[in-house]
């Protein structure tokens, strides 16, 4: 017993595929959404830390429920409040 599939797609020849590709070559492409802009006024920096110190920072940040970056922001701000 054969199963009828009215929604089945008719096979397309390679010539038809090539023609469809070429005809769409001049069509404008959709523009991807812009990447999220970094927070205004902030700069990314790379730093090197002693592994043991970084572990201590990570433990302190985790105990306070904040990220490493947030912990470093707080620590630097406190150090500069003199």
mmCIF file as gemmi writes it, N, C-alpha and C atoms, coordinates in Angstrom:
data_model
loop_
_atom_site.group_PDB
_atom_site.id
_atom_site.type_symbol
_atom_site.label_atom_id
_atom_site.label_alt_id
_atom_site.label_comp_id
_atom_site.label_asym_id
_atom_site.label_entity_id
_atom_site.label_seq_id
_atom_site.pdbx_PDB_ins_code
_atom_site.Cartn_x
_atom_site.Cartn_y
_atom_site.Cartn_z
_atom_site.occupancy
_atom_site.B_iso_or_equiv
_atom_site.pdbx_formal_charge
_atom_site.auth_seq_id
_atom_site.auth_asym_id
_atom_site.pdbx_PDB_model_num
ATOM 1 N N . UNK Axp A 1 ? 0.847 -1.171 0 1 0 ? 1 A 1
ATOM 2 C CA . UNK Axp A 1 ? 0 0 0 1 0 ? 1 A 1
ATOM 3 C C . UNK Axp A 1 ? 0.891 1.231 0 1 0 ? 1 A 1
ATOM 4 N N . UNK Axp A 2 ? 0.696 2.104 -0.95 1 0 ? 2 A 1
ATOM 5 C CA . UNK Axp A 2 ? 1.485 3.329 -1.059 1 0 ? 2 A 1
ATOM 6 C C . UNK Axp A 2 ? 0.861 4.419 -0.206 1 0 ? 2 A 1
ATOM 7 N N . UNK Axp A 3 ? 1.716 5.224 0.373 1 0 ? 3 A 1
ATOM 8 C CA . UNK Axp A 3 ? 1.245 6.347 1.186 1 0 ? 3 A 1
ATOM 9 C C . UNK Axp A 3 ? 1.36 7.615 0.355 1 0 ? 3 A 1
ATOM 10 N N . UNK Axp A 4 ? 0.239 8.327 0.231 1 0 ? 4 A 1
ATOM 11 C CA . UNK Axp A 4 ? 0.251 9.579 -0.504 1 0 ? 4 A 1
ATOM 12 C C . UNK Axp A 4 ? 0.718 10.688 0.434 1 0 ? 4 A 1
ATOM 13 N N . UNK Axp A 5 ? 1.612 11.503 -0.071 1 0 ? 5 A 1
ATOM 14 C CA . UNK Axp A 5 ? 2.124 12.611 0.724 1 0 ? 5 A 1
ATOM 15 C C . UNK Axp A 5 ? 1.908 13.904 -0.064 1 0 ? 5 A 1
ATOM 16 N N . UNK Axp A 6 ? 0.727 14.519 0.079 1 0 ? 6 A 1
ATOM 17 C CA . UNK Axp A 6 ? 0.443 15.717 -0.705 1 0 ? 6 A 1
ATOM 18 C C . UNK Axp A 6 ? 1.393 16.866 -0.381 1 0 ? 6 A 1
ATOM 19 N N . UNK Axp A 7 ? 2.005 16.843 0.765 1 0 ? 7 A 1
ATOM 20 C CA . UNK Axp A 7 ? 2.911 17.917 1.177 1 0 ? 7 A 1
ATOM 21 C C . UNK Axp A 7 ? 4.36 17.657 0.747 1 0 ? 7 A 1
ATOM 22 N N . UNK Axp A 8 ? 4.59 16.522 0.1 1 0 ? 8 A 1
ATOM 23 C CA . UNK Axp A 8 ? 5.96 16.172 -0.296 1 0 ? 8 A 1
ATOM 24 C C . UNK Axp A 8 ? 6.513 17.204 -1.273 1 0 ? 8 A 1
ATOM 25 N N . UNK Axp A 9 ? 7.782 17.452 -1.167 1 0 ? 9 A 1
ATOM 26 C CA . UNK Axp A 9 ? 8.455 18.418 -2.019 1 0 ? 9 A 1
ATOM 27 C C . UNK Axp A 9 ? 8.956 17.729 -3.268 1 0 ? 9 A 1
ATOM 28 N N . UNK Axp A 10 ? 8.716 18.366 -4.401 1 0 ? 10 A 1
ATOM 29 C CA . UNK Axp A 10 ? 9.17 17.827 -5.677 1 0 ? 10 A 1
ATOM 30 C C . UNK Axp A 10 ? 10.684 17.995 -5.758 1 0 ? 10 A 1
ATOM 31 N N . UNK Axp A 11 ? 11.415 16.973 -6.166 1 0 ? 11 A 1
ATOM 32 C CA . UNK Axp A 11 ? 12.854 17.114 -6.288 1 0 ? 11 A 1
ATOM 33 C C . UNK Axp A 11 ? 13.213 18.209 -7.288 1 0 ? 11 A 1
ATOM 34 N N . UNK Axp A 12 ? 14.257 18.944 -6.98 1 0 ? 12 A 1
ATOM 35 C CA . UNK Axp A 12 ? 14.701 20.038 -7.832 1 0 ? 12 A 1
ATOM 36 C C . UNK Axp A 12 ? 16.027 19.633 -8.456 1 0 ? 12 A 1
ATOM 37 N N . UNK Axp A 13 ? 16.15 19.884 -9.764 1 0 ? 13 A 1
ATOM 38 C CA . UNK Axp A 13 ? 17.389 19.518 -10.453 1 0 ? 13 A 1
ATOM 39 C C . UNK Axp A 13 ? 18.502 20.479 -10.048 1 0 ? 13 A 1
ATOM 40 N N . UNK Axp A 14 ? 19.736 20.07 -10.265 1 0 ? 14 A 1
ATOM 41 C CA . UNK Axp A 14 ? 20.87 20.931 -9.925 1 0 ? 14 A 1
ATOM 42 C C . UNK Axp A 14 ? 20.868 22.204 -10.757 1 0 ? 14 A 1
ATOM 43 N N . UNK Axp A 15 ? 20.349 22.151 -11.996 1 0 ? 15 A 1
ATOM 44 C CA . UNK Axp A 15 ? 20.25 23.359 -12.823 1 0 ? 15 A 1
ATOM 45 C C . UNK Axp A 15 ? 19.264 24.351 -12.211 1 0 ? 15 A 1
ATOM 46 N N . UNK Axp A 16 ? 18.155 23.83 -11.716 1 0 ? 16 A 1
ATOM 47 C CA . UNK Axp A 16 ? 17.153 24.691 -11.09 1 0 ? 16 A 1
ATOM 48 C C . UNK Axp A 16 ? 17.705 25.302 -9.796 1 0 ? 16 A 1
ATOM 49 N N . UNK Axp A 17 ? 18.462 24.506 -9.047 1 0 ? 17 A 1
ATOM 50 C CA . UNK Axp A 17 ? 19.071 25.02 -7.821 1 0 ? 17 A 1
ATOM 51 C C . UNK Axp A 17 ? 20.068 26.124 -8.143 1 0 ? 17 A 1
ATOM 52 N N . UNK Axp A 18 ? 20.881 25.92 -9.182 1 0 ? 18 A 1
ATOM 53 C CA . UNK Axp A 18 ? 21.87 26.917 -9.579 1 0 ? 18 A 1
ATOM 54 C C . UNK Axp A 18 ? 21.181 28.198 -10.031 1 0 ? 18 A 1
ATOM 55 N N . UNK Axp A 19 ? 20.112 28.077 -10.8 1 0 ? 19 A 1
ATOM 56 C CA . UNK Axp A 19 ? 19.382 29.259 -11.273 1 0 ? 19 A 1
ATOM 57 C C . UNK Axp A 19 ? 18.786 30.022 -10.098 1 0 ? 19 A 1
ATOM 58 N N . UNK Axp A 20 ? 18.243 29.311 -9.119 1 0 ? 20 A 1
ATOM 59 C CA . UNK Axp A 20 ? 17.666 29.963 -7.941 1 0 ? 20 A 1
ATOM 60 C C . UNK Axp A 20 ? 18.754 30.681 -7.147 1 0 ? 20 A 1
ATOM 61 N N . UNK Axp A 21 ? 19.909 30.055 -7.029 1 0 ? 21 A 1
ATOM 62 C CA . UNK Axp A 21 ? 21.028 30.669 -6.3 1 0 ? 21 A 1
ATOM 63 C C . UNK Axp A 21 ? 21.486 31.942 -6.99 1 0 ? 21 A 1
ATOM 64 N N . UNK Axp A 22 ? 21.664 31.859 -8.297 1 0 ? 22 A 1
ATOM 65 C CA . UNK Axp A 22 ? 22.149 33.012 -9.065 1 0 ? 22 A 1
ATOM 66 C C . UNK Axp A 22 ? 21.13 34.146 -9.046 1 0 ? 22 A 1
ATOM 67 N N . UNK Axp A 23 ? 19.862 33.819 -9.159 1 0 ? 23 A 1
ATOM 68 C CA . UNK Axp A 23 ? 18.84 34.869 -9.178 1 0 ? 23 A 1
ATOM 69 C C . UNK Axp A 23 ? 18.768 35.601 -7.838 1 0 ? 23 A 1
ATOM 70 N N . UNK Axp A 24 ? 19.159 34.947 -6.772 1 0 ? 24 A 1
ATOM 71 C CA . UNK Axp A 24 ? 19.142 35.594 -5.461 1 0 ? 24 A 1
ATOM 72 C C . UNK Axp A 24 ? 20.443 36.265 -5.101 1 0 ? 24 A 1
ATOM 73 N N . UNK Axp A 25 ? 21.45 36.202 -6 1 0 ? 25 A 1
ATOM 74 C CA . UNK Axp A 25 ? 22.765 36.754 -5.694 1 0 ? 25 A 1
ATOM 75 C C . UNK Axp A 25 ? 22.733 38.255 -5.478 1 0 ? 25 A 1
ATOM 76 N N . UNK Axp A 26 ? 21.868 38.972 -6.188 1 0 ? 26 A 1
ATOM 77 C CA . UNK Axp A 26 ? 21.811 40.421 -6.042 1 0 ? 26 A 1
ATOM 78 C C . UNK Axp A 26 ? 20.861 40.875 -4.952 1 0 ? 26 A 1
ATOM 79 N N . UNK Axp A 27 ? 20.131 39.947 -4.373 1 0 ? 27 A 1
ATOM 80 C CA . UNK Axp A 27 ? 19.155 40.312 -3.341 1 0 ? 27 A 1
ATOM 81 C C . UNK Axp A 27 ? 19.871 40.761 -2.077 1 0 ? 27 A 1
ATOM 82 N N . UNK Axp A 28 ? 19.339 41.781 -1.428 1 0 ? 28 A 1
ATOM 83 C CA . UNK Axp A 28 ? 19.973 42.236 -0.19 1 0 ? 28 A 1
ATOM 84 C C . UNK Axp A 28 ? 19.876 41.168 0.884 1 0 ? 28 A 1
ATOM 85 N N . UNK Axp A 29 ? 20.911 41.065 1.657 1 0 ? 29 A 1
ATOM 86 C CA . UNK Axp A 29 ? 20.926 40.099 2.754 1 0 ? 29 A 1
ATOM 87 C C . UNK Axp A 29 ? 20.355 40.75 3.993 1 0 ? 29 A 1
ATOM 88 N N . UNK Axp A 30 ? 19.808 39.929 4.843 1 0 ? 30 A 1
ATOM 89 C CA . UNK Axp A 30 ? 19.326 40.475 6.103 1 0 ? 30 A 1
ATOM 90 C C . UNK Axp A 30 ? 20.541 40.857 6.947 1 0 ? 30 A 1
ATOM 91 N N . UNK Axp A 31 ? 20.434 41.976 7.605 1 0 ? 31 A 1
ATOM 92 C CA . UNK Axp A 31 ? 21.537 42.48 8.419 1 0 ? 31 A 1
ATOM 93 C C . UNK Axp A 31 ? 21.407 41.888 9.811 1 0 ? 31 A 1
ATOM 94 N N . UNK Axp A 32 ? 22.469 41.267 10.326 1 0 ? 32 A 1
ATOM 95 C CA . UNK Axp A 32 ? 22.38 40.704 11.674 1 0 ? 32 A 1
ATOM 96 C C . UNK Axp A 32 ? 22.209 41.815 12.702 1 0 ? 32 A 1
ATOM 97 N N . UNK Axp A 33 ? 21.57 41.478 13.788 1 0 ? 33 A 1
ATOM 98 C CA . UNK Axp A 33 ? 21.379 42.459 14.859 1 0 ? 33 A 1
ATOM 99 C C . UNK Axp A 33 ? 22.738 42.897 15.385 1 0 ? 33 A 1
ATOM 100 N N . UNK Axp A 34 ? 22.884 44.175 15.691 1 0 ? 34 A 1
ATOM 101 C CA . UNK Axp A 34 ? 24.179 44.628 16.198 1 0 ? 34 A 1
ATOM 102 C C . UNK Axp A 34 ? 24.482 43.982 17.546 1 0 ? 34 A 1
ATOM 103 N N . UNK Axp A 35 ? 25.735 43.754 17.774 1 0 ? 35 A 1
ATOM 104 C CA . UNK Axp A 35 ? 26.157 43.173 19.05 1 0 ? 35 A 1
ATOM 105 C C . UNK Axp A 35 ? 25.863 44.167 20.158 1 0 ? 35 A 1
ATOM 106 N N . UNK Axp A 36 ? 25.618 43.648 21.319 1 0 ? 36 A 1
ATOM 107 C CA . UNK Axp A 36 ? 25.336 44.52 22.454 1 0 ? 36 A 1
ATOM 108 C C . UNK Axp A 36 ? 26.513 45.468 22.677 1 0 ? 36 A 1
ATOM 109 N N . UNK Axp A 37 ? 26.182 46.729 22.835 1 0 ? 37 A 1
ATOM 110 C CA . UNK Axp A 37 ? 27.242 47.71 23.046 1 0 ? 37 A 1
ATOM 111 C C . UNK Axp A 37 ? 27.771 47.587 24.469 1 0 ? 37 A 1
ATOM 112 N N . UNK Axp A 38 ? 29.081 47.749 24.623 1 0 ? 38 A 1
ATOM 113 C CA . UNK Axp A 38 ? 29.616 47.716 25.98 1 0 ? 38 A 1
ATOM 114 C C . UNK Axp A 38 ? 29.032 48.865 26.787 1 0 ? 38 A 1
ATOM 115 N N . UNK Axp A 39 ? 29.011 48.69 28.072 1 0 ? 39 A 1
ATOM 116 C CA . UNK Axp A 39 ? 28.471 49.738 28.926 1 0 ? 39 A 1
ATOM 117 C C . UNK Axp A 39 ? 29.245 51.022 28.702 1 0 ? 39 A 1
ATOM 118 N N . UNK Axp A 40 ? 28.52 52.109 28.592 1 0 ? 40 A 1
ATOM 119 C CA . UNK Axp A 40 ? 29.142 53.411 28.332 1 0 ? 40 A 1
ATOM 120 C C . UNK Axp A 40 ? 30.134 53.745 29.431 1 0 ? 40 A 1
ATOM 121 N N . UNK Axp A 41 ? 31.279 54.233 29.026 1 0 ? 41 A 1
ATOM 122 C CA . UNK Axp A 41 ? 32.281 54.674 29.99 1 0 ? 41 A 1
ATOM 123 C C . UNK Axp A 41 ? 33.13 53.569 30.585 1 0 ? 41 A 1
ATOM 124 N N . UNK Axp A 42 ? 32.938 52.344 30.152 1 0 ? 42 A 1
ATOM 125 C CA . UNK Axp A 42 ? 33.719 51.231 30.702 1 0 ? 42 A 1
ATOM 126 C C . UNK Axp A 42 ? 34.742 50.778 29.675 1 0 ? 42 A 1
ATOM 127 N N . UNK Axp A 43 ? 35.882 50.305 30.161 1 0 ? 43 A 1
ATOM 128 C CA . UNK Axp A 43 ? 36.959 49.824 29.314 1 0 ? 43 A 1
ATOM 129 C C . UNK Axp A 43 ? 37.334 48.416 29.737 1 0 ? 43 A 1
ATOM 130 N N . UNK Axp A 44 ? 37.565 47.561 28.771 1 0 ? 44 A 1
ATOM 131 C CA . UNK Axp A 44 ? 38.01 46.206 29.064 1 0 ? 44 A 1
ATOM 132 C C . UNK Axp A 44 ? 39.52 46.215 29.255 1 0 ? 44 A 1
ATOM 133 N N . UNK Axp A 45 ? 39.987 45.518 30.293 1 0 ? 45 A 1
ATOM 134 C CA . UNK Axp A 45 ? 41.424 45.423 30.555 1 0 ? 45 A 1
ATOM 135 C C . UNK Axp A 45 ? 41.796 43.961 30.769 1 0 ? 45 A 1
ATOM 136 N N . UNK Axp A 46 ? 43.016 43.624 30.447 1 0 ? 46 A 1
ATOM 137 C CA . UNK Axp A 46 ? 43.549 42.292 30.72 1 0 ? 46 A 1
ATOM 138 C C . UNK Axp A 46 ? 44.562 42.431 31.833 1 0 ? 46 A 1
ATOM 139 N N . UNK Axp A 47 ? 44.47 41.538 32.804 1 0 ? 47 A 1
ATOM 140 C CA . UNK Axp A 47 ? 45.382 41.595 33.952 1 0 ? 47 A 1
ATOM 141 C C . UNK Axp A 47 ? 45.916 40.198 34.224 1 0 ? 47 A 1
ATOM 142 N N . UNK Axp A 48 ? 47.081 40.155 34.832 1 0 ? 48 A 1
ATOM 143 C CA . UNK Axp A 48 ? 47.672 38.88 35.237 1 0 ? 48 A 1
ATOM 144 C C . UNK Axp A 48 ? 47.733 38.849 36.757 1 0 ? 48 A 1
ATOM 145 N N . UNK Axp A 49 ? 47.307 37.719 37.325 1 0 ? 49 A 1
ATOM 146 C CA . UNK Axp A 49 ? 47.299 37.539 38.766 1 0 ? 49 A 1
ATOM 147 C C . UNK Axp A 49 ? 48.06 36.27 39.121 1 0 ? 49 A 1
ATOM 148 N N . UNK Axp A 50 ? 48.662 36.277 40.274 1 0 ? 50 A 1
ATOM 149 C CA . UNK Axp A 50 ? 49.225 35.063 40.85 1 0 ? 50 A 1
ATOM 150 C C . UNK Axp A 50 ? 48.059 34.095 41.047 1 0 ? 50 A 1
ATOM 151 N N . UNK Axp A 51 ? 48.248 32.839 40.72 1 0 ? 51 A 1
ATOM 152 C CA . UNK Axp A 51 ? 47.166 31.854 40.784 1 0 ? 51 A 1
ATOM 153 C C . UNK Axp A 51 ? 46.557 31.757 42.176 1 0 ? 51 A 1
ATOM 154 N N . UNK Axp A 52 ? 47.402 31.786 43.211 1 0 ? 52 A 1
ATOM 155 C CA . UNK Axp A 52 ? 46.891 31.682 44.586 1 0 ? 52 A 1
ATOM 156 C C . UNK Axp A 52 ? 46.041 32.904 44.947 1 0 ? 52 A 1
ATOM 157 N N . UNK Axp A 53 ? 46.471 34.083 44.529 1 0 ? 53 A 1
ATOM 158 C CA . UNK Axp A 53 ? 45.706 35.299 44.808 1 0 ? 53 A 1
ATOM 159 C C . UNK Axp A 53 ? 44.367 35.25 44.08 1 0 ? 53 A 1
ATOM 160 N N . UNK Axp A 54 ? 44.371 34.792 42.84 1 0 ? 54 A 1
ATOM 161 C CA . UNK Axp A 54 ? 43.14 34.716 42.069 1 0 ? 54 A 1
ATOM 162 C C . UNK Axp A 54 ? 42.157 33.735 42.71 1 0 ? 54 A 1
ATOM 163 N N . UNK Axp A 55 ? 42.661 32.652 43.255 1 0 ? 55 A 1
ATOM 164 C CA . UNK Axp A 55 ? 41.786 31.701 43.959 1 0 ? 55 A 1
ATOM 165 C C . UNK Axp A 55 ? 41.16 32.359 45.185 1 0 ? 55 A 1
ATOM 166 N N . UNK Axp A 56 ? 41.947 33.149 45.9 1 0 ? 56 A 1
ATOM 167 C CA . UNK Axp A 56 ? 41.411 33.853 47.077 1 0 ? 56 A 1
ATOM 168 C C . UNK Axp A 56 ? 40.346 34.86 46.663 1 0 ? 56 A 1
ATOM 169 N N . UNK Axp A 57 ? 40.587 35.567 45.56 1 0 ? 57 A 1
ATOM 170 C CA . UNK Axp A 57 ? 39.604 36.53 45.052 1 0 ? 57 A 1
ATOM 171 C C . UNK Axp A 57 ? 38.319 35.804 44.664 1 0 ? 57 A 1
ATOM 172 N N . UNK Axp A 58 ? 38.45 34.694 43.958 1 0 ? 58 A 1
ATOM 173 C CA . UNK Axp A 58 ? 37.281 33.926 43.534 1 0 ? 58 A 1
ATOM 174 C C . UNK Axp A 58 ? 36.484 33.417 44.729 1 0 ? 58 A 1
ATOM 175 N N . UNK Axp A 59 ? 37.175 32.937 45.76 1 0 ? 59 A 1
ATOM 176 C CA . UNK Axp A 59 ? 36.475 32.46 46.966 1 0 ? 59 A 1
ATOM 177 C C . UNK Axp A 59 ? 35.735 33.611 47.646 1 0 ? 59 A 1
ATOM 178 N N . UNK Axp A 60 ? 36.39 34.768 47.748 1 0 ? 60 A 1
ATOM 179 C CA . UNK Axp A 60 ? 35.755 35.928 48.383 1 0 ? 60 A 1
ATOM 180 C C . UNK Axp A 60 ? 34.539 36.377 47.579 1 0 ? 60 A 1
ATOM 181 N N . UNK Axp A 61 ? 34.67 36.414 46.268 1 0 ? 61 A 1
ATOM 182 C CA . UNK Axp A 61 ? 33.548 36.824 45.413 1 0 ? 61 A 1
ATOM 183 C C . UNK Axp A 61 ? 32.382 35.854 45.55 1 0 ? 61 A 1
ATOM 184 N N . UNK Axp A 62 ? 32.69 34.561 45.537 1 0 ? 62 A 1
ATOM 185 C CA . UNK Axp A 62 ? 31.644 33.549 45.648 1 0 ? 62 A 1
ATOM 186 C C . UNK Axp A 62 ? 30.934 33.653 46.995 1 0 ? 62 A 1
ATOM 187 N N . UNK Axp A 63 ? 31.701 33.888 48.06 1 0 ? 63 A 1
ATOM 188 C CA . UNK Axp A 63 ? 31.088 33.981 49.388 1 0 ? 63 A 1
ATOM 189 C C . UNK Axp A 63 ? 30.166 35.191 49.492 1 0 ? 63 A 1
ATOM 190 N N . UNK Axp A 64 ? 30.419 36.214 48.693 1 0 ? 64 A 1
ATOM 191 C CA . UNK Axp A 64 ? 29.57 37.404 48.699 1 0 ? 64 A 1
ATOM 192 C C . UNK Axp A 64 ? 28.479 37.339 47.631 1 0 ? 64 A 1
ATOM 193 N N . UNK Axp A 65 ? 28.511 36.287 46.825 1 0 ? 65 A 1
ATOM 194 C CA . UNK Axp A 65 ? 27.495 36.105 45.798 1 0 ? 65 A 1
ATOM 195 C C . UNK Axp A 65 ? 27.628 37.073 44.629 1 0 ? 65 A 1
ATOM 196 N N . UNK Axp A 66 ? 28.861 37.477 44.337 1 0 ? 66 A 1
ATOM 197 C CA . UNK Axp A 66 ? 29.1 38.393 43.227 1 0 ? 66 A 1
ATOM 198 C C . UNK Axp A 66 ? 30.162 37.817 42.303 1 0 ? 66 A 1
ATOM 199 N N . UNK Axp A 67 ? 30.296 38.412 41.138 1 0 ? 67 A 1
ATOM 200 C CA . UNK Axp A 67 ? 31.292 37.931 40.182 1 0 ? 67 A 1
ATOM 201 C C . UNK Axp A 67 ? 32.684 38.398 40.586 1 0 ? 67 A 1
ATOM 202 N N . UNK Axp A 68 ? 33.674 37.786 39.977 1 0 ? 68 A 1
ATOM 203 C CA . UNK Axp A 68 ? 35.06 38.201 40.19 1 0 ? 68 A 1
ATOM 204 C C . UNK Axp A 68 ? 35.236 39.673 39.818 1 0 ? 68 A 1
ATOM 205 N N . UNK Axp A 69 ? 34.673 40.061 38.685 1 0 ? 69 A 1
ATOM 206 C CA . UNK Axp A 69 ? 34.789 41.448 38.228 1 0 ? 69 A 1
ATOM 207 C C . UNK Axp A 69 ? 34.166 42.409 39.231 1 0 ? 69 A 1
ATOM 208 N N . UNK Axp A 70 ? 32.972 42.073 39.705 1 0 ? 70 A 1
ATOM 209 C CA . UNK Axp A 70 ? 32.308 42.938 40.68 1 0 ? 70 A 1
ATOM 210 C C . UNK Axp A 70 ? 33.145 43.038 41.954 1 0 ? 70 A 1
ATOM 211 N N . UNK Axp A 71 ? 33.711 41.914 42.39 1 0 ? 71 A 1
ATOM 212 C CA . UNK Axp A 71 ? 34.531 41.927 43.597 1 0 ? 71 A 1
ATOM 213 C C . UNK Axp A 71 ? 35.743 42.838 43.413 1 0 ? 71 A 1
ATOM 214 N N . UNK Axp A 72 ? 36.383 42.741 42.257 1 0 ? 72 A 1
ATOM 215 C CA . UNK Axp A 72 ? 37.549 43.591 41.99 1 0 ? 72 A 1
ATOM 216 C C . UNK Axp A 72 ? 37.153 45.066 41.93 1 0 ? 72 A 1
ATOM 217 N N . UNK Axp A 73 ? 35.986 45.378 41.391 1 0 ? 73 A 1
ATOM 218 C CA . UNK Axp A 73 ? 35.503 46.764 41.369 1 0 ? 73 A 1
ATOM 219 C C . UNK Axp A 73 ? 35.349 47.289 42.793 1 0 ? 73 A 1
ATOM 220 N N . UNK Axp A 74 ? 34.709 46.488 43.644 1 0 ? 74 A 1
ATOM 221 C CA . UNK Axp A 74 ? 34.489 46.895 45.034 1 0 ? 74 A 1
ATOM 222 C C . UNK Axp A 74 ? 35.824 47.07 45.752 1 0 ? 74 A 1
ATOM 223 N N . UNK Axp A 75 ? 36.724 46.105 45.582 1 0 ? 75 A 1
ATOM 224 C CA . UNK Axp A 75 ? 38.019 46.176 46.262 1 0 ? 75 A 1
ATOM 225 C C . UNK Axp A 75 ? 38.814 47.39 45.813 1 0 ? 75 A 1
ATOM 226 N N . UNK Axp A 76 ? 38.814 47.676 44.52 1 0 ? 76 A 1
ATOM 227 C CA . UNK Axp A 76 ? 39.551 48.843 44.016 1 0 ? 76 A 1
ATOM 228 C C . UNK Axp A 76 ? 38.92 50.129 44.522 1 0 ? 76 A 1
ATOM 229 N N . UNK Axp A 77 ? 37.608 50.192 44.529 1 0 ? 77 A 1
ATOM 230 C CA . UNK Axp A 77 ? 36.931 51.402 45.03 1 0 ? 77 A 1
ATOM 231 C C . UNK Axp A 77 ? 37.238 51.642 46.499 1 0 ? 77 A 1
ATOM 232 N N . UNK Axp A 78 ? 37.191 50.57 47.302 1 0 ? 78 A 1
ATOM 233 C CA . UNK Axp A 78 ? 37.513 50.713 48.721 1 0 ? 78 A 1
ATOM 234 C C . UNK Axp A 78 ? 38.961 51.159 48.922 1 0 ? 78 A 1
ATOM 235 N N . UNK Axp A 79 ? 39.854 50.609 48.122 1 0 ? 79 A 1
ATOM 236 C CA . UNK Axp A 79 ? 41.287 50.961 48.253 1 0 ? 79 A 1
ATOM 237 C C . UNK Axp A 79 ? 41.526 52.427 47.898 1 0 ? 79 A 1
ATOM 238 N N . UNK Axp A 80 ? 40.724 52.977 47.019 1 0 ? 80 A 1
ATOM 239 C CA . UNK Axp A 80 ? 40.905 54.352 46.575 1 0 ? 80 A 1
ATOM 240 C C . UNK Axp A 80 ? 40.137 55.383 47.409 1 0 ? 80 A 1
ATOM 241 N N . UNK Axp A 81 ? 39.368 54.938 48.405 1 0 ? 81 A 1
ATOM 242 C CA . UNK Axp A 81 ? 38.574 55.829 49.247 1 0 ? 81 A 1
ATOM 243 C C . UNK Axp A 81 ? 39.36 56.403 50.421 1 0 ? 81 A 1
ATOM 244 N N . UNK Axp A 82 ? 40.603 56.626 50.297 1 0 ? 82 A 1
ATOM 245 C CA . UNK Axp A 82 ? 41.38 57.134 51.428 1 0 ? 82 A 1
ATOM 246 C C . UNK Axp A 82 ? 41.527 58.624 51.391 1 0 ? 82 A 1
